[in-house]
Amino acid sequence: MAGMSLPASLPASLPAPAAASAAANPTCVINCVHYDDDGKRHDISLDAISDVIASNNGFVWVGLYDPNEDVLLKLQEEFCLHDLAVEDARNAHQRPKVEAYGNSLFVVVTTAQMVDERIQYGETHAFLGPRFLVTVRHGASLSYAPVRARVEREPQLLKMGPSYCLYAVADFVVDNYLPITNRFRDTLELLEKDIFADSYKRSTVVRLYELKRELNKMRMAVAPLQDVLAQLRRYQGELFPDEVKLYIRDVHDHAVRISDVIDTLREMLGTALSVNLSLVTLAQGETVKRLGAWAALLAAPTLITSWYGMNFSHMPELNQPWAYPLMIVGVGGICVGLYRLFKRVKWL
């Protein structure tokens, strides 16, 4: 560990100067907190981490947002983090995963939130050790202040160690997917009215496609998250006590349920697109039938009258005085007959 170690007899609470120096942390350090064995919170500075770890009292939780390289190197020195894990946390754009480095774990999960009616994705990287938890947020990610407030209301649960805090973070990440899926479901219900409307709307098809695309992206984020939680459930080691695994199992169940909801919505959207296409095709078929019926009504008199446009020597109306009116009546009768026929077969 970096810094000077203090004797094991150090008091449980931190010295006032260490707590006062917490304000000197870089802006990317959202929180640097020490939770003692009684679950009480003490704000500390990065430089005081070594003293806290040496005191063998409680654990440290450091929360970062888009940290710079100097801060990551400082934490690597304080907690003896592996170079590869620190490199992943620095570069971001990692797939959800769980990797073990000695007596610590490196966990990556994908986060999501609604920004201007669009889903924005981010990442949270977590370093878990016996006496520490470091959470690194990148991109679109809600603050974990509610998570801290939640665990601090239950100091008896904090005695489980940093793994319980990691559970609370994972639970928060998974629960944030639920309102997004609910909004998609409400939007789909509203679009159903446009799908079955008499008039075709191109905007409806565009919106359906956009929803399906967003759900596909969310599926790619939630599906690996299930694997991460399953690996944490099966992890054999002191970092995850059995009582914490029960909480991880609950989060895993939530992730599975959200994944099922996403799959259901994707199927409903696929069906909606197919139904919309079918309705448009049927509407076009009805239009074609009407046009064909009217074309047939016009074709009959056109065919008959076109004969009289030819230069014949013998034409019926030249010798028979009633031939022309009879021809008109005949053409009218044919048109009426065709009209009634098309009405009966519902082409008109």
C-alpha positions in Angstrom: 0.0 0.0 0.0 1.1 3.6 -0.6 1.7 5.9 2.2 2.8 5.3 5.8 1.0 2.5 7.7 -0.4 3.2 11.1 -0.3 0.8 14.0 -3.1 -1.7 14.5 -4.2 0.2 17.6 -5.5 3.1 15.5 -8.9 4.3 16.7 -12.0 3.2 14.7 -12.8 6.8 13.7 -10.6 8.7 11.4 -8.7 11.8 12.5 -10.4 15.1 11.8 -7.6 16.3 9.4 -8.2 13.2 7.2 -11.9 13.9 7.0 -11.3 17.6 6.3 -9.0 16.9 3.5 -11.7 15.0 1.6 -12.6 18.3 -0.1 -9.1 18.2 -1.7 -10.1 15.2 -3.9 -10.2 15.8 -7.7 -13.5 16.7 -9.3 -13.8 13.2 -10.9 -13.9 11.7 -7.4 -17.6 11.9 -6.5 -17.2 10.2 -3.2 -14.4 8.7 -1.1 -15.9 7.2 2.0 -14.8 5.0 4.8 -17.4 2.8 6.5 -16.2 1.6 9.9 -17.2 -1.7 11.5 -20.4 -0.1 12.9 -21.5 1.0 9.5 -20.8 4.7 10.2 -19.7 6.9 7.3 -16.5 9.0 7.3 -15.5 11.1 4.3 -11.8 10.8 3.6 -9.3 11.9 1.0 -7.5 9.7 -1.5 -4.3 10.2 0.4 -5.9 8.8 3.6 -6.9 5.5 2.1 -3.7 3.8 3.0 -4.1 4.8 6.7 -7.7 3.5 6.7 -6.8 0.2 5.1 -4.0 -0.2 7.6 -6.4 0.4 10.5 -8.1 -2.9 9.7 -11.4 -1.2 10.5 -14.3 -1.4 8.0 -13.8 -0.8 4.3 -13.5 2.1 1.7 -15.8 2.9 -1.2 -14.5 5.3 -3.8 -16.9 6.5 -6.5 -15.5 8.0 -9.7 -17.0 9.5 -12.9 -14.9 9.6 -16.0 -11.6 9.7 -14.0 -8.3 10.9 -15.4 -5.3 8.7 -15.5 -3.6 10.2 -12.5 -6.5 9.3 -10.2 -6.6 5.7 -11.6 -2.9 5.3 -11.0 -3.3 6.7 -7.5 -6.0 4.1 -6.7 -4.0 1.4 -8.4 -1.2 2.2 -6.0 -3.5 2.3 -2.9 -5.4 -0.9 -3.6 -2.8 -2.9 -5.6 -5.1 -3.1 -8.7 -4.0 -5.1 -11.7 -2.6 -3.3 -14.7 -5.0 -4.9 -17.1 -8.1 -4.0 -15.1 -6.9 -0.4 -14.7 -6.3 -0.2 -18.4 -9.9 -1.5 -19.1 -11.3 1.1 -16.6 -9.3 3.8 -18.3 -10.4 3.0 -21.9 -14.0 2.1 -21.2 -16.0 0.5 -24.1 -15.8 -2.9 -22.4 -18.2 -5.8 -22.7 -20.0 -6.8 -19.5 -17.8 -9.3 -17.7 -16.3 -10.6 -14.4 -12.5 -11.1 -14.1 -10.6 -12.3 -11.1 -7.2 -10.8 -10.3 -5.7 -12.4 -7.2 -7.9 -11.5 -4.2 -9.9 -8.9 -6.1 -12.6 -8.9 -8.8 -13.1 -6.6 -11.8 -16.7 -6.3 -12.8 -18.1 -4.4 -15.8 -21.9 -3.8 -16.4 -23.7 -1.7 -19.0 -26.0 1.1 -17.7 -28.8 2.9 -19.4 -30.9 6.0 -19.0 -33.4 8.1 -21.0 -32.0 11.3 -22.4 -34.2 13.5 -24.7 -36.5 10.5 -25.4 -33.6 8.4 -26.5 -31.8 5.6 -24.6 -28.2 6.5 -23.8 -25.8 3.8 -22.6 -22.8 3.9 -20.3 -20.6 1.6 -18.3 -19.8 1.0 -14.7 -16.5 -0.7 -13.8 -16.2 -2.0 -10.2 -13.1 -3.1 -8.4 -14.0 -5.3 -5.4 -11.5 -6.3 -2.7 -11.7 -7.6 0.9 -11.6 -4.0 2.2 -12.5 -1.8 -0.7 -15.0 -1.1 -3.5 -14.1 1.3 -6.4 -16.9 2.1 -8.8 -16.0 3.9 -12.1 -18.8 5.4 -14.2 -18.5 6.2 -17.8 -20.9 7.9 -20.2 -24.7 7.9 -19.5 -25.0 6.7 -16.0 -27.2 7.9 -13.1 -25.5 9.0 -9.9 -25.1 6.3 -7.2 -26.0 8.8 -4.5 -29.3 7.0 -3.9 -27.5 3.7 -3.5 -25.2 5.2 -0.9 -28.1 6.7 0.9 -29.9 3.3 0.9 -27.0 1.3 2.3 -26.3 4.0 4.9 -29.8 3.6 6.2 -29.0 -0.1 6.9 -25.7 0.0 8.8 -26.2 -3.6 10.0 -26.1 -4.7 6.3 -22.9 -2.8 5.7 -21.2 -5.2 8.1 -21.3 -7.7 5.2 -18.6 -5.7 3.6 -18.0 -4.1 0.2 -19.7 -7.0 -1.6 -23.1 -5.8 -0.3 -22.4 -2.3 -1.7 -21.6 -3.9 -5.1 -24.9 -5.8 -4.9 -26.7 -2.4 -4.2 -25.0 -0.9 -7.3 -26.0 -3.9 -9.4 -29.6 -3.7 -8.1 -29.7 0.0 -9.0 -28.4 -0.6 -12.5 -30.9 -3.4 -13.2 -33.9 -1.5 -11.8 -33.1 1.5 -14.1 -34.0 -0.7 -17.0 -37.5 -1.3 -15.8 -38.9 2.3 -16.4 -37.4 2.2 -19.9 -39.2 -1.0 -20.7 -42.5 0.4 -19.2 -42.2 3.5 -21.4 -41.7 1.3 -24.5 -44.8 -0.7 -23.6 -46.8 2.4 -23.2 -45.6 3.8 -26.5 -46.4 0.5 -28.2 -50.0 0.6 -26.9 -50.4 4.2 -28.2 -49.0 3.1 -31.6 -51.6 0.3 -31.9 -54.3 2.9 -32.6 -52.3 4.1 -35.6 -51.5 0.6 -36.7 -55.2 -0.3 -37.1 -56.3 3.2 -38.4 -58.0 3.4 -41.8 -55.3 5.7 -43.2 -51.7 4.7 -43.6 -49.1 6.7 -41.7 -45.4 6.4 -42.7 -44.4 7.9 -39.3 -46.0 4.9 -37.5 -43.8 2.4 -39.4 -40.7 4.6 -38.7 -41.5 4.7 -35.0 -42.1 1.0 -34.8 -38.7 0.4 -36.4 -37.0 2.8 -34.1 -38.5 1.1 -31.0 -37.4 -2.3 -32.3 -33.9 -1.1 -32.9 -33.7 0.4 -29.4 -35.0 -2.9 -27.9 -32.4 -4.8 -29.8 -29.7 -2.6 -28.3 -31.1 -3.0 -24.8 -31.2 -6.8 -25.3 -27.5 -6.7 -26.1 -26.9 -4.9 -22.8 -29.2 -6.9 -20.5 -28.3 -10.4 -21.8 -24.6 -10.2 -20.8 -25.7 -8.6 -17.5 -27.4 -11.9 -16.6 -24.2 -13.8 -17.2 -22.3 -11.4 -15.0 -24.8 -11.8 -12.1 -24.8 -15.6 -12.6 -21.0 -15.6 -12.3 -21.1 -13.6 -9.1 -23.7 -16.1 -7.7 -21.4 -19.0 -8.4 -18.2 -17.2 -7.2 -16.3 -19.3 -4.7 -14.3 -17.1 -2.4 -14.4 -14.8 0.6 -15.2 -11.7 -1.4 -18.9 -12.9 -1.6 -20.3 -14.3 1.6 -23.3 -16.6 1.2 -25.7 -14.1 2.7 -24.7 -11.6 -0.1 -25.2 -14.2 -2.8 -28.8 -14.4 -1.7 -29.1 -10.7 -2.6 -27.3 -11.3 -5.9 -29.7 -14.0 -6.7 -32.6 -11.6 -6.3 -30.9 -9.1 -8.7 -30.4 -11.9 -11.2 -34.1 -12.7 -11.0 -34.9 -9.1 -11.8 -32.5 -9.1 -14.8 -34.1 -12.3 -16.1 -37.6 -10.8 -15.8 -36.5 -7.6 -17.6 -34.9 -9.7 -20.3 -38.2 -11.6 -20.7 -40.1 -8.3 -21.0 -37.7 -7.1 -23.6 -38.1 -10.3 -25.6 -41.9 -10.0 -25.4 -41.9 -6.4 -26.5 -39.5 -7.3 -29.4 -42.0 -10.0 -30.5 -44.9 -7.6 -30.2 -43.1 -5.0 -32.3 -42.2 -7.6 -34.9 -45.9 -8.6 -35.0 -47.0 -5.0 -35.2 -44.7 -4.3 -38.2 -46.1 -7.4 -39.9 -49.7 -6.5 -39.2 -49.1 -2.9 -40.4 -47.6 -4.2 -43.6 -50.5 -6.7 -44.1 -53.1 -3.9 -43.5 -51.4 -1.7 -46.0 -51.3 -4.5 -48.5 -55.0 -5.2 -48.0 -55.8 -1.5 -48.3 -53.8 -1.4 -51.6 -55.7 -4.5 -52.8 -59.0 -2.9 -52.1 -58.0 0.2 -54.0 -56.8 -1.9 -57.0 -60.2 -3.8 -57.0 -62.1 -0.5 -57.0 -60.0 0.9 -59.8 -60.4 -2.4 -61.8 -64.2 -2.3 -61.3 -64.4 1.3 -62.6 -62.1 0.5 -65.5 -64.4 -2.4 -66.4 -67.5 -0.1 -66.3 -65.7 2.3 -68.6 -64.3 -0.4 -70.9 -67.7 -1.8 -72.0 -69.2 1.4 -73.5 -65.8 2.3 -74.8 -65.5 -0.9 -76.7 -69.0 -0.6 -78.2 -68.8 3.0 -79.1 -65.3 2.6 -80.6 -66.9 0.5 -83.3 -68.8 3.5 -84.6 -65.6 5.5 -85.0 -64.6 3.3 -87.9 -65.3 4.2 -91.5 -67.8 1.5 -92.4 -70.3 1.9 -95.3 -73.0 0.0 -93.5 -73.7 1.2 -90.0 -76.9 0.1 -88.1 -78.2 3.6 -87.4 -78.1 4.6 -91.0 -80.9 2.4 -92.1 -82.8 1.7 -88.8 -84.2 4.7 -87.1 -84.4 3.1 -83.6 -81.0 1.4 -83.8 -79.1 4.2 -82.2 -81.4 4.6 -79.2 -81.4 0.9 -78.7 -77.6 0.8 -78.8 -77.6 3.5 -76.0 -80.0 1.5 -73.9 -78.0 -1.6 -74.5 -74.8 0.0 -73.4 -76.5 1.5 -70.3 -77.9 -2.0 -69.4 -74.5 -3.5 -69.7 -73.0 -0.8 -67.4 -75.8 -1.3 -64.9 -75.4 -5.1 -64.9 -71.6 -4.7 -64.3 -72.2 -2.2 -61.5 -74.6 -4.5 -59.7 -72.2 -7.5 -60.2 -69.2 -5.5 -58.7 -71.4 -4.3 -55.8 -72.4 -7.9 -55.1 -68.8 -9.1 -54.9 -67.9 -5.9 -52.9 -65.5 -4.5 -55.5 -67.4 -1.2 -55.3 
